[in-house]
């Protein structure tokens, strides 16, 4: 089974920084530390309300990722403002996500089925600019097909429901995992690269990482939280170890 890439989301380093209005902790420093211990790329979500990552962070993250030859995965809503920022920076990848101001975090996948007419032109313009476009979706066959129809090269499957079900001991966790497996296989058959993310921790990573079609996991909140207790480097290294074990490395 191929090696699974790990993208580290550093959004919540910025959340801590912004809580006091100070210049620290610096998410760019966190990105440098993550790359130094084996992260394959950096993910950052620039929200419309700028609740964590700022425009200046994106400037600096784009520069450091280019300098180190590692990809920046720019998460953003499907809006003219975010499209303009993506086109200005031309990150390696842009992951299109749903966004509501009142949500604490991304609560589900992008509804590509209903939003095809709006999403397709954005995907086309980003792709023409050399950006690899991903759609963050629920593990649903119709959403997978719609992502392919709008021209996305990648789908990122939302793992939040599975991870929550495992942590709460819900009996439906196994069924949700099966839906993730089915969606990954369907996406692969359509020629899409398959990623996954949201809510993944040490307890849930191995069943997800073992899905053979997956090529990348994007993990952030848990790693930043774990870093409080053991440090960012060891937190990432432990996640990497569990991912490799799941892939039979």
C-alpha positions in Angstrom: 0.0 0.0 0.0 1.4 3.4 -0.9 2.7 5.9 1.7 0.0 8.2 3.0 0.8 11.9 3.1 0.2 14.0 6.2 -1.0 17.6 5.9 -0.9 19.5 9.1 -3.5 22.2 9.7 -2.1 25.1 11.7 -5.4 27.1 12.0 -5.7 26.8 15.8 -2.3 28.1 16.6 -3.7 31.3 15.2 -6.8 30.8 17.3 -4.7 30.9 20.5 -2.7 33.9 19.2 -5.9 35.8 18.4 -7.4 35.1 21.8 -5.1 37.7 23.3 -4.5 39.9 20.3 -0.8 39.2 20.5 1.7 38.2 17.9 2.3 34.7 19.4 2.1 31.8 19.1 3.0 32.3 15.4 1.3 29.9 13.0 4.2 30.3 10.6 6.6 29.1 13.2 4.3 26.1 13.8 4.3 25.4 10.0 8.1 25.4 10.0 8.2 23.1 13.0 5.7 20.7 11.4 7.7 20.5 8.2 10.9 20.0 10.1 9.5 16.8 11.7 8.0 15.2 8.6 4.7 16.9 7.7 4.2 16.6 3.9 2.4 19.9 3.6 0.6 22.7 5.5 -3.1 23.4 5.5 -4.6 26.7 6.4 -8.2 27.9 6.2 -8.7 31.6 5.6 -12.2 32.3 6.9 -14.4 35.2 5.8 -14.4 36.5 9.3 -10.6 35.9 9.8 -11.3 34.3 13.2 -7.9 32.5 13.1 -5.7 32.6 10.0 -5.1 36.1 8.6 -4.2 37.4 5.2 -0.6 38.1 6.4 -0.4 34.5 7.6 -1.3 33.3 4.1 1.4 35.5 2.6 4.0 34.1 5.0 2.9 30.5 4.7 2.9 30.6 0.9 6.4 32.0 1.0 7.7 29.4 3.4 6.1 26.5 1.6 7.6 27.6 -1.7 11.0 28.0 -0.1 10.9 24.5 1.4 9.3 22.9 -1.7 6.3 21.7 0.2 2.6 22.2 -0.7 0.3 24.8 0.8 -3.3 23.6 0.9 -5.4 26.7 1.0 -8.9 26.0 2.4 -11.5 28.5 1.4 -15.2 29.1 0.9 -16.5 29.5 -2.7 -16.7 33.3 -2.7 -15.2 35.9 -5.1 -13.0 37.3 -2.3 -11.4 33.9 -1.6 -11.1 33.0 -5.2 -9.2 36.3 -5.7 -6.8 35.5 -2.8 -6.2 32.0 -4.1 -5.5 33.3 -7.6 -3.1 35.9 -6.2 -1.0 33.4 -4.2 -1.5 30.3 -6.5 -0.9 27.7 -3.7 -0.3 24.1 -4.7 -3.9 23.3 -3.8 -7.2 24.9 -2.9 -9.8 22.9 -0.9 -13.3 24.3 -1.4 -15.2 24.1 1.9 -18.6 25.2 3.2 -18.6 28.1 5.6 -21.1 29.7 8.0 -20.2 32.5 10.3 -22.1 31.0 13.2 -20.4 27.6 13.1 -17.6 26.8 15.5 -15.8 24.7 12.9 -16.6 23.3 9.5 -19.7 21.2 10.3 -20.1 19.1 7.1 -19.2 18.8 3.5 -19.7 21.2 0.6 -22.9 20.5 -1.3 -21.5 20.2 -4.7 -24.7 18.7 -6.1 -26.7 21.9 -5.4 -23.8 24.3 -6.0 -22.5 22.9 -9.4 -23.4 26.1 -11.3 -21.5 28.3 -8.9 -18.6 25.9 -8.1 -17.7 24.8 -11.6 -16.5 28.3 -12.9 -14.4 28.8 -9.8 -12.8 25.4 -10.2 -12.1 26.2 -13.9 -10.4 29.5 -13.1 -8.3 28.0 -10.3 -7.2 25.1 -12.4 -6.3 27.3 -15.3 -4.0 29.2 -12.8 -2.2 25.9 -11.9 -4.0 25.3 -8.6 -5.0 21.8 -7.8 -8.6 22.0 -6.7 -10.2 19.8 -4.1 -13.8 19.6 -2.9 -14.4 18.8 0.8 -17.5 16.5 0.7 -19.5 14.0 2.7 -18.9 10.4 1.8 -21.8 10.2 -0.7 -21.9 8.9 -4.2 -23.8 11.9 -5.6 -21.3 14.4 -4.1 -18.4 12.4 -5.4 -19.9 12.4 -8.9 -20.7 16.1 -8.7 -17.1 16.9 -7.6 -15.9 15.1 -10.7 -18.5 16.9 -12.9 -17.3 20.4 -11.7 -13.7 19.6 -12.7 -12.1 19.0 -9.3 -9.0 16.9 -9.3 -9.3 15.8 -5.7 -12.0 15.1 -3.1 -11.4 15.3 0.6 -13.9 13.1 2.5 -15.3 14.6 5.7 -14.4 12.2 8.5 -16.0 14.2 11.3 -19.1 12.1 11.8 -17.0 8.9 12.0 -14.6 10.3 14.5 -17.3 11.7 16.7 -19.2 8.4 16.6 -16.1 6.5 17.7 -15.3 8.9 20.6 -18.9 8.8 21.8 -19.1 5.0 21.5 -22.0 5.2 19.0 -23.0 1.9 17.4 -23.2 3.5 13.9 -19.5 4.2 13.7 -18.8 1.0 11.7 -21.5 1.9 9.1 -20.0 5.4 8.7 -16.6 3.9 8.1 -18.0 1.7 5.4 -19.5 4.8 3.7 -16.1 6.4 3.8 -14.6 3.3 2.2 -17.3 3.1 -0.5 -16.9 6.8 -1.4 -13.1 6.5 -1.6 -13.4 3.6 -4.0 -16.0 5.4 -6.1 -13.9 8.6 -6.3 -10.8 6.6 -7.2 -12.7 4.8 -10.0 -13.7 8.3 -11.4 -10.1 9.3 -11.5 -10.1 11.6 -8.5 -7.4 11.6 -5.9 -8.8 10.9 -2.5 -8.0 12.7 0.7 -9.7 12.7 4.1 -9.9 14.9 7.2 -11.7 16.5 10.1 -11.8 15.3 13.7 -9.1 12.6 13.3 -7.1 11.7 16.5 -4.9 8.8 17.6 -7.9 6.6 18.3 -9.5 7.1 14.9 -6.6 7.5 12.5 -5.7 3.9 11.8 -9.1 2.7 10.4 -9.2 5.8 8.2 -5.6 5.6 7.1 -6.1 1.9 6.2 -8.5 2.8 3.3 -6.3 1.9 0.4 -7.5 4.7 -2.0 -6.5 7.5 0.3 -3.4 9.5 -0.5 -3.5 12.2 2.1 -4.9 13.0 5.6 -5.3 16.6 6.8 -5.2 16.8 10.6 -5.0 19.9 12.7 -7.1 20.6 15.8 -6.1 17.4 17.6 -2.4 17.8 16.9 -2.4 21.4 18.1 -4.2 20.3 21.3 -1.8 17.4 21.9 1.2 19.7 21.4 0.2 21.4 24.6 1.1 18.2 26.5 3.9 16.6 24.5 5.1 19.2 22.0 4.2 19.6 18.3 7.0 17.6 17.0 6.3 14.4 19.1 2.5 14.8 18.4 3.1 14.8 14.6 5.6 12.0 14.8 3.2 9.8 16.7 0.5 10.5 14.2 2.9 9.6 11.4 3.8 6.3 13.1 0.1 5.3 13.4 -0.5 6.2 9.8 2.4 4.1 8.7 1.3 1.2 10.8 -2.1 1.3 9.2 -0.6 1.2 5.8 1.5 -1.8 6.7 4.8 0.2 6.4 
